[in-house]
Amino acid sequence: MMRSKKHLLKVIYKACRPLTTKQVSEHAEMSWNTSKKFLSELYAEGYLRKKSMSNRVFWDLNVKRGEI
């Protein structure tokens, strides 16, 4: 797994709550477009869950935090 993907997983893990794409990109200090690309790849690989609400997408880990 690429280093930037691992970094995004750590950002979401440390947040302890679902984050929007913008929040993830700000915490990871990378562009929104790059974050969106890697978050979508992590979702396709089964690492993340996503939930669309209005015009926002929330990302969270696809496992219970105690299982990590």
C-alpha positions as CSV (number, residue, x, y, z in Angstrom):
1,M,0.0,0.0,0.0
2,M,1.3,3.5,-0.9
3,R,2.5,5.7,1.9
4,S,-0.1,8.4,1.2
5,K,-2.9,5.8,1.5
6,K,-1.5,4.7,4.9
7,H,-1.4,8.3,6.0
8,L,-5.1,8.8,5.1
9,L,-6.0,5.7,7.1
10,K,-4.1,7.1,10.1
11,V,-5.9,10.4,9.8
12,I,-9.3,8.8,9.8
13,Y,-8.3,6.4,12.6
14,K,-7.0,9.2,14.8
15,A,-10.2,11.3,14.3
16,C,-12.3,8.6,15.9
17,R,-15.3,9.7,13.8
18,P,-16.3,9.9,10.1
19,L,-14.6,12.8,8.2
20,T,-15.5,14.6,5.0
21,T,-13.2,14.6,2.1
22,K,-12.2,18.2,2.9
23,Q,-11.5,17.4,6.5
24,V,-9.3,14.4,5.5
25,S,-7.4,16.5,3.0
26,E,-6.8,19.3,5.5
27,H,-5.6,16.9,8.3
28,A,-3.4,15.0,5.8
29,E,-2.1,18.2,4.3
30,M,-2.7,17.2,0.7
31,S,-5.0,18.5,-2.0
32,W,-8.7,17.6,-2.1
33,N,-8.3,15.9,-5.5
34,T,-5.5,13.7,-4.3
35,S,-7.3,12.8,-1.1
36,K,-10.5,12.0,-3.1
37,K,-8.5,9.7,-5.4
38,F,-6.9,7.7,-2.6
39,L,-10.0,7.6,-0.5
40,S,-11.9,6.2,-3.4
41,E,-9.2,3.6,-4.0
42,L,-9.2,2.6,-0.3
43,Y,-13.0,2.3,-0.5
44,A,-12.8,0.0,-3.5
45,E,-10.2,-2.1,-1.7
46,G,-12.6,-2.5,1.3
47,Y,-10.7,-0.4,3.9
48,L,-13.2,2.4,4.1
49,R,-17.0,3.0,4.3
50,K,-18.5,6.0,2.8
51,K,-21.8,7.7,3.4
52,S,-23.2,10.5,1.3
53,M,-25.3,13.2,3.0
54,S,-26.5,16.1,1.0
55,N,-23.5,17.3,-0.9
56,R,-20.9,15.8,1.4
57,V,-19.2,12.4,1.5
58,F,-18.2,11.0,4.9
59,W,-15.4,8.4,5.2
60,D,-14.8,6.0,8.1
61,L,-12.9,2.8,8.7
62,N,-14.6,-0.4,7.5
63,V,-13.6,-2.2,10.8
64,K,-14.4,-1.6,14.4
65,R,-11.6,0.4,16.0
66,G,-10.9,-2.3,18.6
67,E,-10.1,-4.8,15.8
68,I,-7.2,-2.9,14.5
